[in-house]
């Protein structure tokens, strides 16, 4: 009886190890190389580089399907649809570059954030006790977003429009 118990325990342990190994195969198969990761995610972009590309090479920018990881200061928040099921907010992200103490270049991109999860960050009607989840103007945010469109204003200026995938405040 003891021998049967040992054999059964070993067989069960072997099956368990084989099962875990089989479950890990899809995880290992989805691992990406650094080169593949860079083809999917762009850490090398900034608000300035996106703004400059929107002005100088909008077609190339529109064809870039990577997820951009950018940080910037929240310049404005415009709630477009305050329905909780289809919540839609437009964010203006700005950044600047000083030239000595005489001049600053200001760069901006627009981010569309859609979905009920964004209402907690940017409520249409903020309350005094909203808590730490509300993101205010002039706060620095980190956004993972994809290229959506190029917006052209009345003066001919072009701006990148991104679609938010994830965002968080940098505090």
KAPEVEN-V152377 format. One line per field, one symbol per residue. ss: DSSP state (H for helix, E for strand, - for the rest). phi: phi as a letter, one per 30 degrees, with the letter a starting at -180 (. if undefined). burial: 1 if it has 9 or more other C-alpha atoms within 8 Angstrom, else 0. Layout:
BEGIN
ss: ???
phi: ???
burial: ???
END
This chain:
BEGIN
ss: -HHHHHHHHHHHHHHHHHHHHHHHHHHHHH---HHHHHHHEE----HHHHHHHHHH-HHHHH----EEEEEEEEEEEEEEE--HHH-EEEEEEEEEEEE---EEEEEEEEEEEE-HHH---------------------EEEEEEEEEEEEE-----EEEEEEEEEEEE--
phi: .dddddddddddddddddddddddeddddddcdedddddcbccdcbdddddddddcbdddddddcddccbbacddabbdcbcdedbebbccccbabbdciccbbcccbbcbccbkddddddbddbdcdcdidddcceicdbcbcbcdcacccddcjdcbdcccdcaaadcc
burial: 000000000000000000000000000000000000100111001011011111101100110001111111111010100100011111111111010000000011111111110111111000000000011010111111111101010000011111111010100
END
